[in-house]
Amino acid sequence: MAESKTADVMDKIVSLCKRRGFIFQSSEIYGGINGFWDYGPLGVELRKNIRDCWWNDMVRRRDDVVGLESSIIMHPKVWEASGHVGGFTDPMVDCKVSKQRFRADQIFFAAVVVDGKTAGYVTVLESERIAEELQEKAETFKRKKAIQGKLEPVRPLDFTEATPEEIPQIPSPATGEPGSLTPPRAFNMMFETYVGALRDESAIAYLRPETAQGMFVDFKAVLDTGRVKVPFGIAQIGKSFRNEITPRNFIFRSREFEQMEMEYFISDDDDWARWHRYWIDWCRDWLVSVGIPASALSEYNHPKEKLAFYSKGTTDLMFSYPFGVQELWGIAARGDYDLTQHGKASGQPMEYFDDVKKKRYVPHVIEPAVGVDRILLAILCSAYCEDQAPDEKGKMETRIVMKFHPRIAPVKVAVFPLLKNKPELVKKAQEVRDLLRPYMTVFYDEAGAIGRRYRRQDEAGTPFCLTIDFDTLGEKGPELADTVTLRERDTMKQERVKISELLPKLLEKVR
Ligand code: ATP
């Protein structure tokens, strides 16, 4: 990541996103709505580029993956069979005094043990420094209560591990006082709605909490198109909805978000671990190809004892966000669980006939599942950079620059006439804009000093700027006629390029 990352970098990114039109709070004029976000003019382009890159690499450039777009609202039985109605829950805790809600697995507590005896409890919310913060709080607790003796090192636990005797003694993260936290209870995160005119039990349906079930439910339909043979994948991009208890960290955890998921079906006797590894590596390489540095990525293998009974293994690709190392992309080996469940519940076996091995079986699946918004945030964090650059008068100033990979940058090239009141310059600049526009996103700007126009594009992450000046018109001699200044965002280096050579030169860089 760029070197200027500091603790407040998240605030700077949020403020830049608003200022430059990447991301706004949803319904802001009414005070906003927690967990929902709007993407502004630059944000939609960035999002679209992420989606398009993934779709091209995952579907169009492969022979073994096909696409799907299933409906957001599906038959409610889908979610019963998949286990979401019964089990798609997070443990929720209420603070009866402050009326705040928490996810139990995000509250951490520890006993304050002095000379082998528990003197009380301390609490913190999930952070990068849970153990250190609990230790500091335990020391303060001991000092304030003037307890004599030796404080033992704290042993952090999350609230789901608290015993019924401990719960009343654990301080609420909201008030700092014990006695107000309820025991955790399961909260189903699916959004409910009603289909049709009746508002009774029989009309209840759900907004999908993941896109994956569409691929399982349509497995047979895709198979019957005859284009696919195991091993093959079905990929989908689309909105998902989860009524998260604590949406937070900007767009990292939202209630409405977009997923890009792919179900890769393999034979029941194939080496699942090899395919699992293959897709972990594919996902990592893809992230690097859109500008996320490999050094900011790591892998987390879910411990065997925490996996669902059907799961063979899950590895998360983690990204080092400014608020901590967090899950970006989950790659799960789910066995034949989902297809078997839908086969049983629908009465239509989800089987595949292998005409080489002459046998029928339920395929196993490897599932790489990622959120567009989490990738977008990782890209924003990776791209954000502050450096020093000369202003109009040559004095050094801090420059904010979004170093997006040209493949992903919302605007690929900005075109400026040096002066807006010189019709010849404006005409030429508009010709250059029109030449490039069919092939890439071009931003035309004639307002303000040229240095300020460059700065605006640096903040938008535009990799190239073109300036049309009097040399372009041939005023300094024929050798510079019909050339423009091409300025590169990261190095700020400028070169003269012939207009006739612009298109191939830029296309090579942005594709
Ligand atoms: P988490 O543990 O962070 O809640 P998860 O393990 O429940 O995530 P999955 O169900 O595996 O997530 O979803 C696949 C991917 O979808 C995640 O890796 C993440 O990129 C994205 N995702 C999941 N929940 C959200 C959310 N609330 N907001 C934004 N993206 C999300």
Residues whose N, C-alpha, C, O or C-beta is under 5 A from the ligand:
A	BS01	ATP	R242 E244 I251 F252 R253 S254 F257 E327 L328 W329 G330 A369 V370 G371 D373 R374
